[in-house]
Amino acid sequence: MPAANGTDISCEESYALKRDQTDALRDFKARFHLNPSKIYMDGNSLGVMSRDAEESLQRVICEWRDLGIGGWLEGNPPWFGYAERLSESLAPLVGAAPHEIITCGSTTINIHSLTATFLSMTKNRRVILMDELTFPTDRYAVESQLQVHGSDPRSNLKTVRSEDGYCLDEDVIIEQMTEDVGIVFLPSVLYRSGQLLDIEKLTKAAHAKGIFIGFDCAHSIGAVPHSLSDWGVDYACWCTYKYLNSGPGGVGGLYINQRHHGSGPALTGWWGHKKDTQFDMNNTYEPENSAGAWQIGTPHLFSMAPLAGSLALFTEADIHHVRDKSLQLTEYLMYLAEERLSSYGITIKTPRRKSQRGGHVALSHPDAIRINEALKASGVIPDFRYPDIIRLAPVALYTGFHDVWKVVDVLTSIMNRESYKAYKKTRKAVA
Ligand SMILES: Cc1ncc(COP(=O)(O)O)c(C=O)c1O
């Protein structure tokens, strides 16, 4: 089968080594703190620390030590406006103007804030449309916002069903955009199967029916380019600790299309006040005329600082090149899995079409929980999602084709020797 670069794809190790030699992004790997005895395939859950992220965090730690409160204006860059400065490097990743995005909060907090904002803008159409495969926190947050706004989630939250339990059909979602729906909130990439939804098509359909639409981009930011502004998406949010490698619990982010900036946020705080008069400390709230208005309190500098270093890598690499390599890696991984693992009952739950694929591949097996443990014991870091999914993310900036080959080789040997049967079927607290 011909590969994207014109060479004949094969299961031979030499093929993987050859692909690494011609990989234009291969030098980025040395910029990350990778354990040489492990292969890290869990960047879709928590990304690896880069030296650049470590440096930008270290800088803020030293500024706190040396400047104390002076860091707000004398830091390099000053801490006051740090989030707004990050928007310049984030803008090309989400396809929006810098003033349409802001780094703040967390995915869950931003879902609360954005849902509250759009609920206050929908008058008679109080139903929110979601899907049954979405990450649980998205649902918890939306349900609680419906309750806070006096609606019963049992009647005002409508859920799109998945036919196979792994993927969604955009046409079925569009059919469910009925007259009572005021807001549609969906994941860009589904966290288990890795399916990438057609954001542009869904946005066009929602707007044609007078519905606001938002996306949780936690599994696409840093892996997939977006054109949120051109597509006209109303709002979006994301985390930065997955493909953007900002560290555990790293700060979140949000996008809000500029046509909504005048509406102002539903959840307000002093950090969203106009910057030039914020410290006048008056009691009348005047929101910034930008996504910055959706900030609530003082920015978490230590969780923002690593992002500054990390984003510099994306500026250098260009998200389109990152996506290109990511697609080649996931294609190769799926090819190897089909060739070498299907006879052991391992199936692929990620869509094969490039336009429907995010940055990870989901493999399914009834014994996934034990196979996942066996992989960890063999030096591969995967992750498991209950009940039957192993997610493998060959992250373009720090994974090579030979890494992918080795992972599938290890997995083949685990299946062949049935060594996974030595592990317990119980899920760990974090899995
Ligand atoms: C799609 C998605 N949304 C939200 C979250 C969690 O959000 P938070 O950063 O607020 O914990 C995750 C975490 O993995 C996720 O995958």
PDBQT file of the ligand as one rigid body, heavy atoms in Angstrom, charges set to zero:
ROOT
HETATM    1  C1  LIG A 501     -13.090  16.440  26.467  1.00  0.00    +0.000 C 
HETATM    2  C2  LIG A 501     -12.699  16.808  27.862  1.00  0.00    +0.000 A 
HETATM    3  N1  LIG A 501     -13.345  17.819  28.481  1.00  0.00    +0.000 NA
HETATM    4  C3  LIG A 501     -13.016  18.172  29.749  1.00  0.00    +0.000 A 
HETATM    5  C4  LIG A 501     -12.028  17.514  30.443  1.00  0.00    +0.000 A 
HETATM    6  C5  LIG A 501     -11.679  17.879  31.869  1.00  0.00    +0.000 C 
HETATM    7  O1  LIG A 501     -11.680  19.221  32.079  1.00  0.00    +0.000 OA
HETATM    8  P1  LIG A 501     -10.905  19.910  33.295  1.00  0.00    +0.000 P 
HETATM    9  O2  LIG A 501      -9.587  20.370  32.777  1.00  0.00    +0.000 OA
HETATM   10  O3  LIG A 501     -11.786  20.997  33.712  1.00  0.00    +0.000 OA
HETATM   11  O4  LIG A 501     -10.710  18.879  34.365  1.00  0.00    +0.000 OA
HETATM   12  C6  LIG A 501     -11.332  16.482  29.827  1.00  0.00    +0.000 A 
HETATM   13  C7  LIG A 501     -10.251  15.793  30.562  1.00  0.00    +0.000 C 
HETATM   14  O5  LIG A 501      -9.591  14.904  30.124  1.00  0.00    +0.000 OA
HETATM   15  C8  LIG A 501     -11.683  16.118  28.514  1.00  0.00    +0.000 A 
HETATM   16  O6  LIG A 501     -11.057  15.104  27.904  1.00  0.00    +0.000 OA
ENDROOT
TORSDOF 0
